[in-house]
Amino acid sequence: MNPPDIKAAHADLPIDVNPPTTGEIRMGIRQMKSGKAARHDNIPAEALESHKEVTTNVLHVLFRKI
């Protein structure tokens, strides 16, 4: 059996390690599906969507600290 001719992956992958912008966070909140069961964090999408600006600002501060 001949080994497959697999080329090595590029070592430099362009990965953005900056925290998400408030616009990206808002978009993520908008894209969450309402009416679904809460995930492991027990926070339903409706709770995050009910106060979008507050949620966005709190998450933005949190993500900048991570």
N, CA, C, O and CB atoms as a CASP TS submission, in Angstrom:
PFRMAT TS
TARGET T0000
AUTHOR 0000-0000-0000
METHOD Language model
MODEL 1
PARENT N/A
ATOM      1  N   MET     1       0.822  -1.181   0.000  1.00  0.00           N
ATOM      2  CA  MET     1       0.000   0.000   0.000  1.00  0.00           C
ATOM      3  C   MET     1       0.867   1.246   0.000  1.00  0.00           C
ATOM      4  O   MET     1       1.826   1.350   0.765  1.00  0.00           O
ATOM      5  CB  MET     1      -0.936  -0.002   1.194  1.00  0.00           C
ATOM      6  N   ASN     2       0.529   2.164  -0.843  1.00  0.00           N
ATOM      7  CA  ASN     2       1.244   3.435  -0.887  1.00  0.00           C
ATOM      8  C   ASN     2       0.589   4.425   0.079  1.00  0.00           C
ATOM      9  O   ASN     2      -0.637   4.524   0.124  1.00  0.00           O
ATOM     10  CB  ASN     2       1.262   4.007  -2.332  1.00  0.00           C
ATOM     11  N   PRO     3       1.395   5.157   0.848  1.00  0.00           N
ATOM     12  CA  PRO     3       0.807   6.167   1.736  1.00  0.00           C
ATOM     13  C   PRO     3       0.217   7.307   0.896  1.00  0.00           C
ATOM     14  O   PRO     3       0.742   7.613  -0.175  1.00  0.00           O
ATOM     15  CB  PRO     3       1.875   6.717   2.738  1.00  0.00           C
ATOM     16  N   PRO     4      -0.852   7.930   1.359  1.00  0.00           N
ATOM     17  CA  PRO     4      -1.449   9.026   0.590  1.00  0.00           C
ATOM     18  C   PRO     4      -0.504  10.219   0.522  1.00  0.00           C
ATOM     19  O   PRO     4       0.276  10.466   1.442  1.00  0.00           O
ATOM     20  CB  PRO     4      -2.790   9.452   1.207  1.00  0.00           C
ATOM     21  N   ASP     5      -0.590  10.947  -0.576  1.00  0.00           N
ATOM     22  CA  ASP     5       0.244  12.130  -0.769  1.00  0.00           C
ATOM     23  C   ASP     5      -0.480  13.331  -0.154  1.00  0.00           C
ATOM     24  O   ASP     5      -1.206  14.052  -0.839  1.00  0.00           O
ATOM     25  CB  ASP     5       0.549  12.370  -2.295  1.00  0.00           C
ATOM     26  N   ILE     6      -0.270  13.530   1.140  1.00  0.00           N
ATOM     27  CA  ILE     6      -0.933  14.619   1.855  1.00  0.00           C
ATOM     28  C   ILE     6       0.094  15.700   2.146  1.00  0.00           C
ATOM     29  O   ILE     6       1.148  15.436   2.726  1.00  0.00           O
ATOM     30  CB  ILE     6      -1.599  14.113   3.175  1.00  0.00           C
ATOM     31  N   LYS     7      -0.227  16.919   1.737  1.00  0.00           N
ATOM     32  CA  LYS     7       0.682  18.038   1.959  1.00  0.00           C
ATOM     33  C   LYS     7       0.451  18.618   3.348  1.00  0.00           C
ATOM     34  O   LYS     7      -0.653  18.560   3.888  1.00  0.00           O
ATOM     35  CB  LYS     7       0.492  19.126   0.876  1.00  0.00           C
ATOM     36  N   ALA     8       1.509  19.173   3.910  1.00  0.00           N
ATOM     37  CA  ALA     8       1.424  19.777   5.243  1.00  0.00           C
ATOM     38  C   ALA     8       0.533  21.012   5.204  1.00  0.00           C
ATOM     39  O   ALA     8       0.496  21.733   4.207  1.00  0.00           O
ATOM     40  CB  ALA     8       2.830  20.146   5.768  1.00  0.00           C
ATOM     41  N   ALA     9      -0.174  21.243   6.286  1.00  0.00           N
ATOM     42  CA  ALA     9      -1.034  22.421   6.398  1.00  0.00           C
ATOM     43  C   ALA     9      -0.176  23.658   6.607  1.00  0.00           C
ATOM     44  O   ALA     9       0.945  23.577   7.109  1.00  0.00           O
ATOM     45  CB  ALA     9      -2.050  22.259   7.557  1.00  0.00           C
ATOM     46  N   HIS    10      -0.714  24.792   6.220  1.00  0.00           N
ATOM     47  CA  HIS    10      -0.015  26.052   6.439  1.00  0.00           C
ATOM     48  C   HIS    10       0.075  26.321   7.935  1.00  0.00           C
ATOM     49  O   HIS    10      -0.889  26.098   8.667  1.00  0.00           O
ATOM     50  CB  HIS    10      -0.731  27.219   5.712  1.00  0.00           C
ATOM     51  N   ALA    11       1.218  26.794   8.385  1.00  0.00           N
ATOM     52  CA  ALA    11       1.400  27.073   9.807  1.00  0.00           C
ATOM     53  C   ALA    11       0.766  28.408  10.196  1.00  0.00           C
ATOM     54  O   ALA    11       0.283  28.558  11.318  1.00  0.00           O
ATOM     55  CB  ALA    11       2.889  27.077  10.160  1.00  0.00           C
ATOM     56  N   ASP    12       0.762  29.375   9.280  1.00  0.00           N
ATOM     57  CA  ASP    12       0.209  30.698   9.573  1.00  0.00           C
ATOM     58  C   ASP    12      -1.217  30.798   9.051  1.00  0.00           C
ATOM     59  O   ASP    12      -1.443  31.082   7.874  1.00  0.00           O
ATOM     60  CB  ASP    12       1.085  31.807   8.955  1.00  0.00           C
ATOM     61  N   LEU    13      -2.169  30.562   9.934  1.00  0.00           N
ATOM     62  CA  LEU    13      -3.564  30.711   9.561  1.00  0.00           C
ATOM     63  C   LEU    13      -4.054  32.061  10.069  1.00  0.00           C
ATOM     64  O   LEU    13      -3.810  32.409  11.224  1.00  0.00           O
ATOM     65  CB  LEU    13      -4.429  29.547  10.130  1.00  0.00           C
ATOM     66  N   PRO    14      -4.738  32.824   9.225  1.00  0.00           N
ATOM     67  CA  PRO    14      -5.208  34.150   9.652  1.00  0.00           C
ATOM     68  C   PRO    14      -6.393  34.026  10.613  1.00  0.00           C
ATOM     69  O   PRO    14      -7.541  33.912  10.185  1.00  0.00           O
ATOM     70  CB  PRO    14      -5.607  35.002   8.426  1.00  0.00           C
ATOM     71  N   ILE    15      -6.101  34.049  11.900  1.00  0.00           N
ATOM     72  CA  ILE    15      -7.138  33.914  12.918  1.00  0.00           C
ATOM     73  C   ILE    15      -7.272  35.243  13.652  1.00  0.00           C
ATOM     74  O   ILE    15      -6.288  35.786  14.155  1.00  0.00           O
ATOM     75  CB  ILE    15      -6.810  32.755  13.913  1.00  0.00           C
ATOM     76  N   ASP    16      -8.496  35.760  13.709  1.00  0.00           N
ATOM     77  CA  ASP    16      -8.760  37.011  14.410  1.00  0.00           C
ATOM     78  C   ASP    16      -8.934  36.708  15.895  1.00  0.00           C
ATOM     79  O   ASP    16      -9.889  36.038  16.287  1.00  0.00           O
ATOM     80  CB  ASP    16     -10.023  37.728  13.833  1.00  0.00           C
ATOM     81  N   VAL    17      -8.020  37.195  16.710  1.00  0.00           N
ATOM     82  CA  VAL    17      -8.084  36.934  18.147  1.00  0.00           C
ATOM     83  C   VAL    17      -8.604  38.142  18.924  1.00  0.00           C
ATOM     84  O   VAL    17      -8.549  38.164  20.154  1.00  0.00           O
ATOM     85  CB  VAL    17      -6.711  36.540  18.666  1.00  0.00           C
ATOM     86  N   ASN    18      -9.102  39.134  18.211  1.00  0.00           N
ATOM     87  CA  ASN    18      -9.669  40.306  18.869  1.00  0.00           C
ATOM     88  C   ASN    18     -11.069  39.985  19.373  1.00  0.00           C
ATOM     89  O   ASN    18     -11.757  39.143  18.797  1.00  0.00           O
ATOM     90  CB  ASN    18      -9.701  41.516  17.909  1.00  0.00           C
ATOM     91  N   PRO    19     -11.499  40.653  20.449  1.00  0.00           N
ATOM     92  CA  PRO    19     -12.862  40.411  20.937  1.00  0.00           C
ATOM     93  C   PRO    19     -13.880  40.875  19.901  1.00  0.00           C
ATOM     94  O   PRO    19     -13.583  41.759  19.097  1.00  0.00           O
ATOM     95  CB  PRO    19     -13.100  41.135  22.285  1.00  0.00           C
ATOM     96  N   PRO    20     -15.071  40.292  19.911  1.00  0.00           N
ATOM     97  CA  PRO    20     -16.084  40.702  18.937  1.00  0.00           C
ATOM     98  C   PRO    20     -16.527  42.139  19.186  1.00  0.00           C
ATOM     99  O   PRO    20     -16.514  42.618  20.319  1.00  0.00           O
ATOM    100  CB  PRO    20     -17.296  39.759  18.992  1.00  0.00           C
ATOM    101  N   THR    21     -16.915  42.811  18.120  1.00  0.00           N
ATOM    102  CA  THR    21     -17.427  44.174  18.241  1.00  0.00           C
ATOM    103  C   THR    21     -18.861  44.126  18.758  1.00  0.00           C
ATOM    104  O   THR    21     -19.491  43.069  18.765  1.00  0.00           O
ATOM    105  CB  THR    21     -17.356  44.921  16.877  1.00  0.00           C
ATOM    106  N   THR    22     -19.368  45.275  19.189  1.00  0.00           N
ATOM    107  CA  THR    22     -20.756  45.315  19.654  1.00  0.00           C
ATOM    108  C   THR    22     -21.708  44.958  18.519  1.00  0.00           C
ATOM    109  O   THR    22     -22.745  44.339  18.755  1.00  0.00           O
ATOM    110  CB  THR    22     -21.100  46.708  20.219  1.00  0.00           C
ATOM    111  N   GLY    23     -21.371  45.336  17.307  1.00  0.00           N
ATOM    112  CA  GLY    23     -22.201  44.978  16.153  1.00  0.00           C
ATOM    113  C   GLY    23     -22.256  43.474  15.935  1.00  0.00           C
ATOM    114  O   GLY    23     -23.316  42.928  15.628  1.00  0.00           O
ATOM    115  N   GLU    24     -21.125  42.804  16.093  1.00  0.00           N
ATOM    116  CA  GLU    24     -21.091  41.345  15.945  1.00  0.00           C
ATOM    117  C   GLU    24     -21.886  40.665  17.052  1.00  0.00           C
ATOM    118  O   GLU    24     -22.562  39.664  16.813  1.00  0.00           O
ATOM    119  CB  GLU    24     -19.644  40.837  15.951  1.00  0.00           C
ATOM    120  N   ILE    25     -21.804  41.210  18.262  1.00  0.00           N
ATOM    121  CA  ILE    25     -22.565  40.637  19.375  1.00  0.00           C
ATOM    122  C   ILE    25     -24.058  40.809  19.127  1.00  0.00           C
ATOM    123  O   ILE    25     -24.833  39.872  19.316  1.00  0.00           O
ATOM    124  CB  ILE    25     -22.162  41.298  20.717  1.00  0.00           C
ATOM    125  N   ARG    26     -24.468  42.023  18.696  1.00  0.00           N
ATOM    126  CA  ARG    26     -25.881  42.276  18.388  1.00  0.00           C
ATOM    127  C   ARG    26     -26.391  41.315  17.320  1.00  0.00           C
ATOM    128  O   ARG    26     -27.491  40.775  17.434  1.00  0.00           O
ATOM    129  CB  ARG    26     -26.078  43.729  17.922  1.00  0.00           C
ATOM    130  N   MET    27     -25.588  41.104  16.286  1.00  0.00           N
ATOM    131  CA  MET    27     -25.972  40.196  15.212  1.00  0.00           C
ATOM    132  C   MET    27     -26.130  38.774  15.751  1.00  0.00           C
ATOM    133  O   MET    27     -27.062  38.068  15.365  1.00  0.00           O
ATOM    134  CB  MET    27     -24.929  40.230  14.076  1.00  0.00           C
ATOM    135  N   GLY    28     -25.235  38.350  16.632  1.00  0.00           N
ATOM    136  CA  GLY    28     -25.338  37.019  17.227  1.00  0.00           C
ATOM    137  C   GLY    28     -26.597  36.858  18.053  1.00  0.00           C
ATOM    138  O   GLY    28     -27.240  35.809  18.015  1.00  0.00           O
ATOM    139  N   ILE    29     -26.955  37.894  18.802  1.00  0.00           N
ATOM    140  CA  ILE    29     -28.180  37.846  19.605  1.00  0.00           C
ATOM    141  C   ILE    29     -29.399  37.759  18.694  1.00  0.00           C
ATOM    142  O   ILE    29     -30.327  36.998  18.966  1.00  0.00           O
ATOM    143  CB  ILE    29     -28.284  39.087  20.525  1.00  0.00           C
ATOM    144  N   ARG    30     -29.397  38.542  17.607  1.00  0.00           N
ATOM    145  CA  ARG    30     -30.524  38.520  16.651  1.00  0.00           C
ATOM    146  C   ARG    30     -30.687  37.152  16.005  1.00  0.00           C
ATOM    147  O   ARG    30     -31.808  36.735  15.713  1.00  0.00           O
ATOM    148  CB  ARG    30     -30.323  39.580  15.560  1.00  0.00           C
ATOM    149  N   GLN    31     -29.590  36.454  15.780  1.00  0.00           N
ATOM    150  CA  GLN    31     -29.641  35.170  15.082  1.00  0.00           C
ATOM    151  C   GLN    31     -30.021  34.002  15.986  1.00  0.00           C
ATOM    152  O   GLN    31     -30.222  32.888  15.502  1.00  0.00           O
ATOM    153  CB  GLN    31     -28.312  34.891  14.447  1.00  0.00           C
ATOM    154  N   MET    32     -30.121  34.241  17.294  1.00  0.00           N
ATOM    155  CA  MET    32     -30.518  33.165  18.204  1.00  0.00           C
ATOM    156  C   MET    32     -31.980  32.809  17.960  1.00  0.00           C
ATOM    157  O   MET    32     -32.803  33.684  17.689  1.00  0.00           O
ATOM    158  CB  MET    32     -30.296  33.578  19.687  1.00  0.00           C
ATOM    159  N   LYS    33     -32.290  31.543  18.054  1.00  0.00           N
ATOM    160  CA  LYS    33     -33.654  31.081  17.803  1.00  0.00           C
ATOM    161  C   LYS    33     -34.485  31.160  19.073  1.00  0.00           C
ATOM    162  O   LYS    33     -34.135  30.580  20.100  1.00  0.00           O
ATOM    163  CB  LYS    33     -33.647  29.644  17.260  1.00  0.00           C
ATOM    164  N   SER    34     -35.586  31.884  18.987  1.00  0.00           N
ATOM    165  CA  SER    34     -36.510  31.996  20.118  1.00  0.00           C
ATOM    166  C   SER    34     -37.376  30.750  20.193  1.00  0.00           C
ATOM    167  O   SER    34     -37.560  30.043  19.202  1.00  0.00           O
ATOM    168  CB  SER    34     -37.392  33.263  19.993  1.00  0.00           C
ATOM    169  N   GLY    35     -37.900  30.494  21.373  1.00  0.00           N
ATOM    170  CA  GLY    35     -38.801  29.364  21.545  1.00  0.00           C
ATOM    171  C   GLY    35     -38.101  28.035  21.733  1.00  0.00           C
ATOM    172  O   GLY    35     -38.761  27.002  21.843  1.00  0.00           O
ATOM    173  N   LYS    36     -36.791  28.039  21.771  1.00  0.00           N
ATOM    174  CA  LYS    36     -36.030  26.804  21.987  1.00  0.00           C
ATOM    175  C   LYS    36     -35.660  26.698  23.462  1.00  0.00           C
ATOM    176  O   LYS    36     -35.607  27.704  24.169  1.00  0.00           O
ATOM    177  CB  LYS    36     -34.749  26.767  21.093  1.00  0.00           C
ATOM    178  N   ALA    37     -35.409  25.494  23.913  1.00  0.00           N
ATOM    179  CA  ALA    37     -35.001  25.281  25.301  1.00  0.00           C
ATOM    180  C   ALA    37     -33.644  25.929  25.545  1.00  0.00           C
ATOM    181  O   ALA    37     -32.799  25.980  24.651  1.00  0.00           O
ATOM    182  CB  ALA    37     -34.948  23.770  25.633  1.00  0.00           C
ATOM    183  N   ALA    38     -33.443  26.421  26.759  1.00  0.00           N
ATOM    184  CA  ALA    38     -32.163  27.028  27.120  1.00  0.00           C
ATOM    185  C   ALA    38     -31.070  25.968  27.069  1.00  0.00           C
ATOM    186  O   ALA    38     -31.316  24.788  27.318  1.00  0.00           O
ATOM    187  CB  ALA    38     -32.233  27.676  28.530  1.00  0.00           C
ATOM    188  N   ARG    39     -29.872  26.405  26.745  1.00  0.00           N
ATOM    189  CA  ARG    39     -28.737  25.484  26.669  1.00  0.00           C
ATOM    190  C   ARG    39     -28.156  25.283  28.058  1.00  0.00           C
ATOM    191  O   ARG    39     -28.834  25.531  29.056  1.00  0.00           O
ATOM    192  CB  ARG    39     -27.652  26.014  25.696  1.00  0.00           C
ATOM    193  N   HIS    40     -26.909  24.836  28.133  1.00  0.00           N
ATOM    194  CA  HIS    40     -26.279  24.519  29.416  1.00  0.00           C
ATOM    195  C   HIS    40     -26.148  25.726  30.341  1.00  0.00           C
ATOM    196  O   HIS    40     -25.976  25.551  31.548  1.00  0.00           O
ATOM    197  CB  HIS    40     -24.917  23.928  29.177  1.00  0.00           C
ATOM    198  N   ASP    41     -26.224  26.945  29.807  1.00  0.00           N
ATOM    199  CA  ASP    41     -26.139  28.130  30.662  1.00  0.00           C
ATOM    200  C   ASP    41     -27.488  28.518  31.266  1.00  0.00           C
ATOM    201  O   ASP    41     -27.561  29.426  32.095  1.00  0.00           O
ATOM    202  CB  ASP    41     -25.586  29.295  29.871  1.00  0.00           C
ATOM    203  N   ASN    42     -28.557  27.830  30.852  1.00  0.00           N
ATOM    204  CA  ASN    42     -29.919  28.065  31.345  1.00  0.00           C
ATOM    205  C   ASN    42     -30.441  29.467  31.061  1.00  0.00           C
ATOM    206  O   ASN    42     -31.350  29.933  31.749  1.00  0.00           O
ATOM    207  CB  ASN    42     -29.968  27.815  32.820  1.00  0.00           C
ATOM    208  N   ILE    43     -29.889  30.146  30.067  1.00  0.00           N
ATOM    209  CA  ILE    43     -30.374  31.472  29.687  1.00  0.00           C
ATOM    210  C   ILE    43     -31.122  31.336  28.361  1.00  0.00           C
ATOM    211  O   ILE    43     -30.499  31.080  27.330  1.00  0.00           O
ATOM    212  CB  ILE    43     -29.192  32.508  29.573  1.00  0.00           C
ATOM    213  N   PRO    44     -32.444  31.502  28.370  1.00  0.00           N
ATOM    214  CA  PRO    44     -33.186  31.398  27.116  1.00  0.00           C
ATOM    215  C   PRO    44     -32.890  32.594  26.209  1.00  0.00           C
ATOM    216  O   PRO    44     -32.564  33.680  26.686  1.00  0.00           O
ATOM    217  CB  PRO    44     -34.695  31.301  27.393  1.00  0.00           C
ATOM    218  N   ALA    45     -33.007  32.383  24.914  1.00  0.00           N
ATOM    219  CA  ALA    45     -32.739  33.437  23.938  1.00  0.00           C
ATOM    220  C   ALA    45     -33.615  34.656  24.188  1.00  0.00           C
ATOM    221  O   ALA    45     -33.172  35.789  23.998  1.00  0.00           O
ATOM    222  CB  ALA    45     -32.961  32.918  22.519  1.00  0.00           C
ATOM    223  N   GLU    46     -34.859  34.432  24.616  1.00  0.00           N
ATOM    224  CA  GLU    46     -35.777  35.545  24.857  1.00  0.00           C
ATOM    225  C   GLU    46     -35.254  36.479  25.945  1.00  0.00           C
ATOM    226  O   GLU    46     -35.476  37.688  25.882  1.00  0.00           O
ATOM    227  CB  GLU    46     -37.155  35.017  25.245  1.00  0.00           C
ATOM    228  N   ALA    47     -34.563  35.929  26.940  1.00  0.00           N
ATOM    229  CA  ALA    47     -34.004  36.763  28.009  1.00  0.00           C
ATOM    230  C   ALA    47     -32.904  37.670  27.462  1.00  0.00           C
ATOM    231  O   ALA    47     -32.817  38.839  27.838  1.00  0.00           O
ATOM    232  CB  ALA    47     -33.451  35.884  29.152  1.00  0.00           C
ATOM    233  N   LEU    48     -32.075  37.140  26.589  1.00  0.00           N
ATOM    234  CA  LEU    48     -31.002  37.950  26.007  1.00  0.00           C
ATOM    235  C   LEU    48     -31.555  38.983  25.040  1.00  0.00           C
ATOM    236  O   LEU    48     -31.028  40.091  24.948  1.00  0.00           O
ATOM    237  CB  LEU    48     -29.987  37.059  25.293  1.00  0.00           C
ATOM    238  N   GLU    49     -32.610  38.632  24.320  1.00  0.00           N
ATOM    239  CA  GLU    49     -33.194  39.530  23.325  1.00  0.00           C
ATOM    240  C   GLU    49     -34.049  40.628  23.945  1.00  0.00           C
ATOM    241  O   GLU    49     -34.258  41.670  23.323  1.00  0.00           O
ATOM    242  CB  GLU    49     -34.026  38.739  22.352  1.00  0.00           C
ATOM    243  N   SER    50     -34.546  40.413  25.159  1.00  0.00           N
ATOM    244  CA  SER    50     -35.475  41.379  25.745  1.00  0.00           C
ATOM    245  C   SER    50     -34.812  42.725  26.045  1.00  0.00           C
ATOM    246  O   SER    50     -35.479  43.759  26.018  1.00  0.00           O
ATOM    247  CB  SER    50     -36.071  40.810  27.018  1.00  0.00           C
ATOM    248  N   HIS    51     -33.535  42.724  26.324  1.00  0.00           N
ATOM    249  CA  HIS    51     -32.789  43.961  26.591  1.00  0.00           C
ATOM    250  C   HIS    51     -31.497  43.914  25.780  1.00  0.00           C
ATOM    251  O   HIS    51     -30.410  43.752  26.334  1.00  0.00           O
ATOM    252  CB  HIS    51     -32.487  44.135  28.133  1.00  0.00           C
ATOM    253  N   LYS    52     -31.628  44.058  24.468  1.00  0.00           N
ATOM    254  CA  LYS    52     -30.479  43.870  23.570  1.00  0.00           C
ATOM    255  C   LYS    52     -29.303  44.785  23.891  1.00  0.00           C
ATOM    256  O   LYS    52     -28.154  44.342  23.889  1.00  0.00           O
ATOM    257  CB  LYS    52     -30.907  44.098  22.144  1.00  0.00           C
ATOM    258  N   GLU    53     -29.579  46.057  24.168  1.00  0.00           N
ATOM    259  CA  GLU    53     -28.473  46.987  24.416  1.00  0.00           C
ATOM    260  C   GLU    53     -27.723  46.631  25.698  1.00  0.00           C
ATOM    261  O   GLU    53     -26.492  46.643  25.720  1.00  0.00           O
ATOM    262  CB  GLU    53     -28.997  48.425  24.501  1.00  0.00           C
ATOM    263  N   VAL    54     -28.453  46.316  26.756  1.00  0.00           N
ATOM    264  CA  VAL    54     -27.809  45.940  28.020  1.00  0.00           C
ATOM    265  C   VAL    54     -27.014  44.654  27.834  1.00  0.00           C
ATOM    266  O   VAL    54     -25.860  44.560  28.254  1.00  0.00           O
ATOM    267  CB  VAL    54     -28.862  45.767  29.147  1.00  0.00           C
ATOM    268  N   THR    55     -27.644  43.662  27.199  1.00  0.00           N
ATOM    269  CA  THR    55     -26.971  42.383  26.954  1.00  0.00           C
ATOM    270  C   THR    55     -25.717  42.584  26.118  1.00  0.00           C
ATOM    271  O   THR    55     -24.665  42.018  26.417  1.00  0.00           O
ATOM    272  CB  THR    55     -27.917  41.399  26.254  1.00  0.00           C
ATOM    273  N   THR    56     -25.833  43.396  25.065  1.00  0.00           N
ATOM    274  CA  THR    56     -24.692  43.658  24.188  1.00  0.00           C
ATOM    275  C   THR    56     -23.545  44.288  24.969  1.00  0.00           C
ATOM    276  O   THR    56     -22.397  43.863  24.838  1.00  0.00           O
ATOM    277  CB  THR    56     -25.105  44.572  23.024  1.00  0.00           C
ATOM    278  N   ASN    57     -23.846  45.292  25.774  1.00  0.00           N
ATOM    279  CA  ASN    57     -22.788  45.980  26.526  1.00  0.00           C
ATOM    280  C   ASN    57     -22.139  45.072  27.563  1.00  0.00           C
ATOM    281  O   ASN    57     -20.918  45.085  27.722  1.00  0.00           O
ATOM    282  CB  ASN    57     -23.352  47.217  27.213  1.00  0.00           C
ATOM    283  N   VAL    58     -22.941  44.289  28.264  1.00  0.00           N
ATOM    284  CA  VAL    58     -22.392  43.378  29.277  1.00  0.00           C
ATOM    285  C   VAL    58     -21.502  42.327  28.616  1.00  0.00           C
ATOM    286  O   VAL    58     -20.400  42.054  29.091  1.00  0.00           O
ATOM    287  CB  VAL    58     -23.533  42.691  30.073  1.00  0.00           C
ATOM    288  N   LEU    59     -21.982  41.741  27.523  1.00  0.00           N
ATOM    289  CA  LEU    59     -21.181  40.725  26.829  1.00  0.00           C
ATOM    290  C   LEU    59     -19.910  41.327  26.242  1.00  0.00           C
ATOM    291  O   LEU    59     -18.864  40.679  26.242  1.00  0.00           O
ATOM    292  CB  LEU    59     -22.004  40.062  25.720  1.00  0.00           C
ATOM    293  N   HIS    60     -19.988  42.558  25.741  1.00  0.00           N
ATOM    294  CA  HIS    60     -18.813  43.203  25.163  1.00  0.00           C
ATOM    295  C   HIS    60     -17.733  43.392  26.232  1.00  0.00           C
ATOM    296  O   HIS    60     -16.558  43.125  25.981  1.00  0.00           O
ATOM    297  CB  HIS    60     -19.194  44.563  24.534  1.00  0.00           C
ATOM    298  N   VAL    61     -18.128  43.849  27.416  1.00  0.00           N
ATOM    299  CA  VAL    61     -17.167  44.005  28.520  1.00  0.00           C
ATOM    300  C   VAL    61     -16.576  42.647  28.897  1.00  0.00           C
ATOM    301  O   VAL    61     -15.366  42.522  29.084  1.00  0.00           O
ATOM    302  CB  VAL    61     -17.848  44.658  29.758  1.00  0.00           C
ATOM    303  N   LEU    62     -17.428  41.641  29.007  1.00  0.00           N
ATOM    304  CA  LEU    62     -16.967  40.295  29.365  1.00  0.00           C
ATOM    305  C   LEU    62     -15.979  39.750  28.337  1.00  0.00           C
ATOM    306  O   LEU    62     -14.921  39.242  28.707  1.00  0.00           O
ATOM    307  CB  LEU    62     -18.158  39.343  29.497  1.00  0.00           C
ATOM    308  N   PHE    63     -16.315  39.851  27.049  1.00  0.00           N
ATOM    309  CA  PHE    63     -15.448  39.309  26.002  1.00  0.00           C
ATOM    310  C   PHE    63     -14.114  40.042  25.935  1.00  0.00           C
ATOM    311  O   PHE    63     -13.102  39.435  25.586  1.00  0.00           O
ATOM    312  CB  PHE    63     -16.144  39.385  24.651  1.00  0.00           C
ATOM    313  N   ARG    64     -14.088  41.323  26.259  1.00  0.00           N
ATOM    314  CA  ARG    64     -12.814  42.055  26.260  1.00  0.00           C
ATOM    315  C   ARG    64     -11.904  41.576  27.381  1.00  0.00           C
ATOM    316  O   ARG    64     -10.682  41.670  27.265  1.00  0.00           O
ATOM    317  CB  ARG    64     -13.061  43.562  26.399  1.00  0.00           C
ATOM    318  N   LYS    65     -12.482  41.059  28.474  1.00  0.00           N
ATOM    319  CA  LYS    65     -11.680  40.590  29.608  1.00  0.00           C
ATOM    320  C   LYS    65     -11.148  39.179  29.413  1.00  0.00           C
ATOM    321  O   LYS    65     -10.205  38.769  30.090  1.00  0.00           O
ATOM    322  CB  LYS    65     -12.498  40.643  30.872  1.00  0.00           C
ATOM    323  N   ILE    66     -11.744  38.442  28.497  1.00  0.00           N
ATOM    324  CA  ILE    66     -11.330  37.048  28.282  1.00  0.00           C
ATOM    325  C   ILE    66     -10.059  37.013  27.457  1.00  0.00           C
ATOM    326  O   ILE    66      -9.543  35.935  27.164  1.00  0.00           O
ATOM    327  CB  ILE    66     -12.449  36.236  27.581  1.00  0.00           C
TER
END
